[in-house]
């Protein structure tokens, strides 16, 4: 991980598909590395249903601040993932350890380097400018994102009639579901949440859903979004 991907390494790339149903039958699509699960373009009447999507190593880590001195923040990694030192982090945000809710304290490009102090404990060497001035008291939690956006799990472009049903998205390097220039998008019983039983703070590293220059109806029904880094849903006209 690191930054914005030049190649999205799409798993299911569907161009011009019509009257298509993809049924996962309750299976889990486990992604290894920086890949985009689904990309749809110029499709009509496509349904994706009964599927869970997760990442073997999520694009964000959960850390607990155990020490703070000068430009160094020492964090214990709570996730069940390998920790070697040298991991890049493009963004940090603090979370209240009691409520697990985000605070207003965050930084982008504020981590200059990382090093392994002992098993599961990383030292974050912060930059000397204002970017490194995040307020992160001992005991607080950190959402530590390797990537911001750019490899969205579901990217839907210039389509007509796309429906997601009974889909659980536990992680994602970017916004969870994006629609661009698409008519009639339906999300029924779609949950964008952190994996049940895990110690992750966040699910997707960007907005849960984001729709740009879409038309017709955008329908979100009986779903749930929580613990995404930014917003649950954003519809806009492309001018922002």
C-alpha positions in Angstrom: 0.0 0.0 0.0 0.9 3.6 -0.3 -0.7 6.6 -1.9 -3.0 6.4 -4.9 -2.7 3.3 -7.2 -1.7 3.7 -10.8 -3.2 0.3 -11.6 -6.4 -0.8 -9.9 -5.7 -4.5 -10.7 -9.5 -5.1 -11.1 -10.7 -8.6 -10.3 -14.1 -8.4 -12.1 -14.0 -5.9 -14.9 -17.3 -5.9 -16.8 -17.7 -3.7 -19.9 -21.0 -3.6 -21.8 -22.7 -6.3 -19.7 -26.5 -6.7 -20.0 -29.1 -8.5 -18.0 -26.4 -10.1 -15.8 -26.7 -11.5 -12.3 -23.7 -12.3 -10.1 -24.7 -14.3 -7.1 -22.1 -15.0 -4.5 -24.4 -17.4 -2.5 -23.1 -16.1 0.8 -19.4 -16.5 0.0 -16.6 -14.2 1.1 -14.3 -12.7 -1.6 -11.0 -12.3 0.3 -8.7 -9.8 -1.5 -4.9 -10.0 -1.1 -3.1 -6.8 -1.9 -4.1 -3.7 -3.7 -7.0 -4.8 -6.0 -10.3 -3.5 -7.0 -13.1 -6.2 -6.8 -15.6 -4.8 -9.3 -15.6 -2.3 -12.1 -18.7 -1.9 -14.3 -18.8 0.3 -17.4 -21.6 0.8 -19.9 -23.6 -2.0 -18.4 -27.4 -2.4 -18.3 -29.5 -4.3 -15.7 -26.7 -5.8 -13.6 -27.3 -7.3 -10.2 -24.6 -8.3 -7.7 -25.9 -10.1 -4.6 -25.3 -12.4 -1.6 -21.6 -11.6 -1.2 -19.1 -10.5 1.5 -15.9 -8.7 0.6 -12.9 -8.3 2.8 -9.1 -7.8 2.6 -6.6 -10.2 4.1 -4.5 -7.2 5.2 -6.8 -4.2 5.3 -5.6 -0.8 3.9 -5.7 0.7 7.4 -4.3 -0.3 10.8 -5.7 0.3 14.2 -3.2 1.6 16.8 -3.3 2.5 20.4 -1.0 5.3 21.5 1.3 3.9 24.2 3.9 6.7 24.4 4.4 10.2 23.0 7.6 12.3 23.1 8.5 15.2 20.8 8.0 14.2 17.1 7.6 10.5 18.0 4.3 8.6 18.6 4.6 5.0 19.7 1.6 2.8 18.9 0.6 -0.7 19.6 -1.0 -2.3 16.6 -4.3 -4.0 17.6 -5.0 -5.7 14.3 -4.1 -9.3 13.6 -1.7 -8.4 10.8 2.1 -8.6 10.3 4.0 -5.6 11.6 7.5 -5.2 10.3 8.3 -1.5 10.5 8.6 0.8 7.5 4.9 0.7 6.8 3.7 3.9 5.0 0.8 5.9 6.4 -0.8 8.6 4.4 -3.3 9.7 7.0 -3.9 9.4 10.8 -7.1 10.2 12.7 -7.6 9.9 16.5 -10.6 8.1 18.0 -11.9 8.1 21.5 -11.1 4.8 23.2 -14.3 4.6 25.1 -16.8 5.4 22.3 -14.7 4.5 19.3 -15.9 7.7 17.7 -13.6 9.9 15.6 -12.3 13.2 16.9 -11.4 16.3 14.9 -7.7 15.6 15.1 -6.2 14.2 11.9 -3.2 14.7 9.7 -2.4 13.9 6.0 1.2 13.2 5.0 2.3 13.8 8.6 4.2 10.6 9.1 7.7 10.8 7.8 8.8 7.2 8.6 8.0 4.2 10.8 10.1 1.8 12.7 9.5 -1.4 14.7 10.3 -0.9 18.4 9.2 -4.4 19.6 6.7 -6.9 18.4 3.4 -5.1 17.4 4.7 -1.7 18.5 5.5 0.9 15.9 7.2 4.3 16.3 5.7 7.0 14.0 8.3 9.6 13.2 6.3 12.7 12.5 7.3 15.5 10.1 8.8 18.7 11.5 6.1 20.9 9.9 2.5 21.4 10.8 1.4 18.1 9.3 3.1 16.3 12.2 1.2 18.1 14.9 -1.6 15.7 15.4 -3.1 15.7 18.9 -2.8 12.0 20.0 -2.8 11.5 23.8 -1.6 8.2 25.3 -4.4 5.7 25.5 -6.2 7.1 22.4 -6.8 5.1 19.3 -5.4 5.9 15.8 -6.9 5.0 12.5 -3.8 4.7 10.4 -4.5 4.6 6.6 -2.0 3.4 4.1 -4.1 4.8 1.3 -6.8 7.3 0.9 -8.9 6.7 -2.3 -8.5 5.4 -5.8 -9.1 1.6 -5.6 -12.8 1.6 -4.8 -14.4 -1.9 -4.2 -17.4 -1.1 -6.5 -16.9 1.4 -9.3 -19.9 1.9 -11.6 -19.5 4.2 -14.6 -22.0 5.2 -17.3 -24.4 2.3 -16.5 -28.2 2.0 -16.4 -29.9 -0.1 -13.8 -27.3 -1.5 -11.3 -28.5 -3.2 -8.2 -26.5 -4.5 -5.1 -28.4 -6.8 -2.8 -27.3 -8.4 0.5 -23.7 -7.3 0.2 -21.4 -6.8 3.2 -18.2 -4.8 2.6 -15.8 -5.0 5.6 -12.9 -3.0 4.1 -11.7 -1.2 1.1 -8.8 1.0 -0.2 -11.0 4.0 -1.0 -14.7 4.8 -1.1 -16.8 1.7 -0.8 -19.2 2.2 -3.8 -18.9 4.9 -6.4 -21.3 5.7 -9.2 -20.3 8.0 -12.0 -22.7 9.2 -14.8 -25.0 6.3 -14.0 -28.8 6.1 -14.1 -30.8 4.2 -11.4 -28.6 2.6 -8.7 -30.1 0.5 -6.0 -28.5 -0.7 -2.8 -30.7 -3.1 -0.8 -29.4 -4.5 2.4 -25.9 -3.3 1.7 -23.7 -3.0 4.8 -20.4 -1.1 4.8 -19.1 -1.9 8.3 -16.0 -3.0 10.1 -15.7 -6.8 10.3 -17.7 -8.2 13.2 -15.4 -9.4 16.0 -12.4 -7.5 14.7 -10.5 -4.7 16.4 -10.5 -2.5 13.3 -11.6 1.1 13.7 -12.5 1.7 10.1 -14.1 -0.1 7.2 -13.4 1.8 4.0 -10.7 4.4 3.9 -13.0 6.9 2.2 -16.7 7.7 1.9 -19.0 4.6 2.2 -20.8 5.7 -1.0 -20.3 8.5 -3.4 -22.3 9.4 -6.5 -21.2 11.8 -9.2 -23.4 13.1 -12.1 -25.9 10.3 -11.7 -29.5 10.4 -12.8 -32.8 8.6 -12.2 -33.0 7.1 -8.8 -30.3 6.4 -6.2 -32.0 4.1 -3.7 -30.4 3.0 -0.4 -32.8 0.7 1.5 -32.4 -1.4 4.7 -28.6 -1.0 4.7 -26.0 0.2 7.2 -22.8 2.3 7.0 -20.6 2.7 10.0 -16.9 3.3 10.8 -16.1 4.5 7.3 -13.5 7.3 7.6 -15.5 10.1 5.9 -19.2 10.2 4.9 -21.9 7.6 4.7 -23.1 8.9 1.3 -22.4 11.9 -0.9 -24.4 12.7 -4.1 -22.9 15.6 -6.1 -22.9 17.1 -9.6 -19.2 16.7 -10.2 -18.4 20.4 -9.5 -16.8 19.7 -6.1 
